[in-house]
């Protein structure tokens, strides 16, 4: 770590999704691209004026450039949900660098607090070659984790309780989720909600989709698109068990009403398209009805604001709980807690409310 500043500058620039030219422009040409390159290589050091400008441009505190992580990690076996094709290479580097930076803080925090819980990762050894295999894997998950036939109150909380590292990222449009292995840990990265009352059903689905990539082994004969579709099938089946879907949707019907789908969504935390995908797989509707639904769904612009809300936070909180545990046991100082929370000390102090 001889070039601490340079390495941290590269990391901050990648997290910001900037090229050297972008950063030069953001700094209003206070320094040249060539000088920035030399900073990153450790051949030059910025003065205080440039250092503060870099801090503001990259939205990191000045201390960030000189902090040496106790834990250094690498992301391996990375995969994105299908919308990754809409993300630029720079966007993907930003997502991965942010995930890496959070994981380094997360694992360092765990090392200090030393929690005793052991992970209960779901592993399904049978090869997944078709939708029925994905259905069987989802059924096995519900059995293994004793979920029964009930709705899952909070998918993110469930995954954290089972030992998955779930993190939220500020990410570009087109990003839904990513999975990766991190030094023996299983990471699921989700896009941070940007609206106060944002519909969480997509986030629930994405979290389970990424779980499928962690837990399932797919046939080598499958294309990438087919594998993605089977991850969708798995996520739908975990959210809405087959027996309950067959009972509630019923094959002997002529119509579906929006009011009914809202009730299903609010109970099970599953979107309209996922419900119809489920009905198609279970043989409740034909491919013709499924196609008609998808056309009508877009014509009515339901994809922009689908009715109904599932009452769940779907927000990772385990890392935050560890921070407060460390504070309560006086393992962490306020400054250290702020660092692990990714905040300035001032920001962290403002949201502290000591009771006892």
Secondary structure as UniProt FT lines:
FT   TURN            2..3
FT   HELIX           4..15
FT   TURN            16..17
FT   HELIX           20..26
FT   TURN            27..29
FT   HELIX           33..41
FT   HELIX           48..58
FT   HELIX           62..66
FT   STRAND          75..80
FT   HELIX           82..86
FT   HELIX           89..113
FT   STRAND          127..128
FT   HELIX           131..144
FT   TURN            145..146
FT   TURN            148..149
FT   HELIX           155..161
FT   TURN            162..163
FT   STRAND          165..169
FT   TURN            173..174
FT   STRAND          177..182
FT   TURN            183..184
FT   STRAND          185..191
FT   TURN            196..197
FT   HELIX           201..215
FT   STRAND          217..218
FT   TURN            220..221
FT   HELIX           224..239
FT   HELIX           242..249
FT   HELIX           258..268
FT   HELIX           272..281
FT   TURN            282..283
FT   HELIX           287..299
FT   TURN            300..304
FT   HELIX           318..328
FT   TURN            329..330
FT   HELIX           334..341
FT   HELIX           345..350
//
